[in-house]
Amino acid sequence: MSEEPIIAIRGLRTQFGSQVIHDNLDLEVRRGEVIGIVGGSGTGKSVLLRTIIGLIRPKAGEIRVFGENLAAMEATERRRFEQRWGVLFQDGALFSSLTVAQNIEVPLKEHLKLPPALSDQLAALKISMVGLAANAGPKYPSELSGGMRKRAGLARALAMDPEIVFLDEPTAGLDPIGAAAFDELIRRLQQTLGLTVFMVTHDLDSLHAICDRIAVLAEKKVLVVGDMAEMLRQDHPWIREYFHGPRARAALGEAGRAEGDD
């Protein structure tokens, strides 16, 4: 992986009215890694994701993606940059009035001028990439299970062949088998396509299975960044409870407990 961060956040401050969510937050994301963003309720995990992609305007600080300051860009240049990342929101956030294939073609139509037949072929390719059957294409989101909707949303996020994929609670609402399968899909796509994955999650199994590093949000900033072994060594009360509690012990198993107790 390259040493130059693909995302660099410096001194970020976000707030809604008088409520400060982040204050002087710093974070670097390395090219080609899977980084998991965790934190307690109200720490602004999804707010951070939405701020990076421009849905929320920060009060202060700088966000650089691909080495460029996004806030300083003109609208046309910003749109060009947005083609280089894809986003999977919770539950897929698909347009209910469009079929799966039509949902996937939305960014293609927005950014590219392709013949309809080529758009259809690309949509079919993305459907296959995320492990959906070909007959999912003409179906509407309401006809899909929760896990299938997430895969369809991921296919749309991959429509423009992005370099970064942002995932907001990708395994929320899935049963353990479905969540494990989705984790495996993310890791396979990341390795095959060379993606950088920025993943907001509370799923300890996902953190253990696919994340190269973990960033913990607490006290309005990123408190610590590191791999799972680093998390297990932390003395901060919330971090210790999160990574050493009953759910953590189930996710990490005896090996994780022993390492954390050294």
C-alpha positions in Angstrom: 0.0 0.0 0.0 1.1 3.5 -0.8 2.3 5.7 2.2 0.4 8.7 0.9 -3.1 8.7 2.4 -5.9 8.5 -0.1 -8.1 10.4 2.5 -6.6 12.9 4.9 -8.7 14.8 7.4 -7.2 17.6 9.5 -8.9 19.6 12.3 -12.4 18.6 11.3 -15.3 20.3 13.2 -18.9 19.3 12.5 -21.9 20.6 14.3 -25.6 21.0 14.0 -26.7 24.2 15.7 -25.1 24.2 19.1 -24.4 20.5 19.1 -20.8 19.7 18.3 -20.3 16.3 16.8 -16.6 16.4 15.9 -14.0 18.8 17.2 -10.4 18.9 15.8 -10.8 15.4 14.3 -7.8 14.0 12.4 -7.8 10.8 10.4 -5.7 9.3 7.5 -6.9 6.4 5.3 -4.3 4.5 3.4 -4.8 3.5 -0.2 -5.9 -0.2 -0.5 -6.9 -0.8 3.1 -10.2 -1.7 4.7 -10.7 0.6 7.6 -13.5 0.2 10.1 -15.0 3.2 11.9 -16.5 2.4 15.3 -17.8 4.4 18.2 -20.6 4.7 20.7 -24.1 6.0 19.8 -24.0 9.7 18.9 -20.2 9.8 18.2 -20.9 10.7 14.5 -19.7 7.7 12.6 -22.2 8.2 9.7 -21.8 12.0 10.0 -18.1 11.6 9.3 -18.8 9.4 6.2 -21.4 11.9 4.9 -19.0 14.8 5.6 -16.2 13.2 3.6 -18.5 12.6 0.6 -19.8 16.2 0.8 -23.4 15.6 2.0 -22.6 17.6 5.2 -20.5 20.8 5.2 -18.0 21.0 8.1 -17.6 24.1 10.2 -13.8 23.9 10.1 -11.0 21.7 9.0 -9.8 20.2 5.8 -10.7 17.1 3.9 -8.3 15.9 1.2 -9.2 13.0 -1.1 -6.7 11.8 -3.7 -4.6 14.7 -2.5 -7.1 17.4 -3.4 -9.0 19.7 -1.1 -12.6 19.0 -1.9 -14.0 22.2 -0.4 -11.9 24.3 -2.8 -13.2 22.6 -5.9 -15.6 24.0 -8.5 -18.8 22.1 -8.9 -17.8 20.5 -12.2 -14.5 19.4 -10.9 -16.2 18.0 -7.7 -18.6 16.0 -9.8 -15.6 14.5 -11.7 -14.0 13.5 -8.4 -17.2 11.9 -7.1 -17.0 9.4 -9.9 -14.0 8.0 -8.2 -15.9 6.7 -5.2 -19.0 4.7 -4.5 -21.3 4.7 -1.5 -23.5 2.0 0.1 -25.9 3.5 2.5 -27.9 1.5 5.1 -30.3 -1.0 3.5 -29.0 -0.1 0.1 -31.0 3.2 -0.3 -32.3 2.0 -3.7 -34.9 3.9 -5.6 -38.1 1.9 -5.0 -39.7 2.9 -8.4 -36.7 1.5 -10.4 -35.6 -2.1 -11.0 -32.3 -3.3 -9.7 -30.7 -2.9 -13.1 -32.1 0.6 -13.5 -30.8 1.6 -10.0 -27.3 0.5 -11.0 -27.6 2.5 -14.3 -28.4 5.7 -12.4 -24.8 6.8 -11.9 -23.9 5.6 -15.5 -26.6 7.9 -16.9 -25.6 10.7 -14.6 -21.9 10.7 -15.5 -21.5 9.0 -18.8 -23.2 9.0 -22.2 -23.5 5.3 -23.0 -25.7 3.5 -25.5 -28.6 1.8 -23.6 -27.4 -1.7 -24.6 -23.9 -1.0 -23.1 -25.5 0.3 -19.9 -27.6 -2.8 -19.6 -24.5 -5.0 -20.1 -22.6 -3.1 -17.4 -25.5 -3.4 -15.0 -25.6 -7.1 -15.6 -21.9 -7.3 -14.9 -22.1 -5.5 -11.6 -25.1 -7.7 -10.6 -22.9 -10.8 -11.2 -19.9 -9.2 -9.3 -21.9 -8.9 -6.1 -23.2 -12.5 -6.2 -26.8 -11.8 -7.3 -28.5 -14.0 -9.9 -29.1 -12.5 -13.3 -32.9 -12.6 -12.7 -32.4 -10.0 -9.9 -31.9 -7.3 -12.6 -35.6 -6.8 -13.5 -36.8 -7.1 -10.0 -37.8 -4.1 -7.8 -36.2 -3.5 -4.4 -39.4 -4.5 -2.6 -39.1 -8.0 -4.1 -35.7 -8.5 -2.6 -34.6 -9.7 0.8 -32.6 -7.3 3.0 -29.3 -9.1 2.1 -30.1 -8.9 -1.6 -30.9 -5.2 -1.4 -27.6 -4.6 0.2 -25.8 -6.5 -2.6 -27.8 -4.5 -5.2 -26.8 -1.3 -3.4 -23.2 -2.4 -3.5 -23.5 -3.1 -7.2 -24.7 0.5 -7.8 -21.8 1.7 -5.7 -19.4 -0.1 -8.0 -21.1 1.1 -11.2 -18.4 3.7 -12.0 -15.5 1.4 -11.1 -14.5 3.5 -8.1 -11.2 3.6 -6.2 -12.9 4.1 -2.8 -16.1 2.5 -1.5 -17.8 4.0 1.5 -20.0 1.5 3.4 -22.5 2.6 6.1 -23.3 -0.3 8.5 -23.2 -2.9 5.6 -24.1 -5.9 7.7 -26.8 -4.2 9.9 -30.0 -6.3 9.9 -28.4 -9.4 8.4 -28.3 -12.7 10.2 -24.9 -14.0 11.2 -24.6 -16.2 8.1 -25.6 -13.4 5.7 -23.3 -11.0 7.5 -20.4 -13.3 7.2 -21.1 -13.8 3.5 -21.3 -10.1 2.9 -18.0 -9.6 4.8 -16.4 -12.2 2.5 -17.8 -10.4 -0.6 -16.4 -7.1 0.5 -12.9 -8.5 1.1 -13.0 -10.4 -2.2 -14.0 -7.3 -4.2 -11.5 -5.2 -2.3 -8.7 -7.6 -3.2 -9.8 -8.2 -6.8 -10.5 -4.5 -7.7 -7.8 -2.9 -5.5 -10.4 -0.9 -3.6 -10.0 1.3 -0.5 -12.9 0.5 1.8 -14.1 3.0 4.4 -16.6 1.1 6.6 -18.8 2.4 9.4 -19.8 -0.6 11.4 -20.6 -1.8 14.9 -20.2 -5.5 13.8 -17.3 -7.0 15.8 -17.2 -10.0 13.5 -16.6 -7.6 10.5 -13.9 -5.8 12.3 -12.1 -9.0 13.1 -12.7 -10.6 9.7 -11.9 -8.0 7.1 -10.5 -4.7 8.6 -6.8 -3.9 8.3 -7.2 -1.1 10.8 -9.9 0.3 13.1 -10.5 4.0 14.0 -12.4 4.6 17.2 -14.5 7.8 17.5 -14.9 9.1 21.1 -14.8 12.4 22.8 -15.6 14.2 19.4 -12.4 12.9 17.7 -10.6 9.8 16.5 -9.2 8.6 19.8 -7.0 5.8 18.4 -6.3 4.0 15.1 -4.7 0.6 14.8 -5.2 -3.1 14.1 -7.2 -5.4 16.4 -4.2 -6.2 18.5 -3.8 -2.4 19.2 -7.5 -2.1 20.1 -7.1 -5.0 22.6 -4.3 -3.2 24.4 -6.2 0.1 24.9 -7.1 1.2 28.5 -9.8 3.7 27.5 -13.0 2.5 29.3 -15.3 2.5 26.3 -12.7 0.9 24.0 -11.9 -1.8 26.6 -15.6 -2.5 27.2 -16.3 -2.7 23.5 -13.4 -5.0 22.6 -13.4 -7.1 25.7 -17.1 -7.4 26.5 -19.2 -10.5 26.0 -19.9 -9.9 22.3 -16.3 -9.2 21.7 -15.3 -12.5 23.3 -17.7 -14.4 21.1 -16.3 -12.6 18.0 -12.6 -13.0 18.8 -12.6 -16.3 20.5 -10.1 -17.6 23.0 -7.1 -16.3 21.0 -8.3 -12.8 21.0 -9.0 -12.9 24.7 -5.5 -14.3 25.5 -3.8 -11.6 23.3 -5.8 -8.9 25.0 -4.9 -10.1 28.5 -1.2 -10.2 27.9 
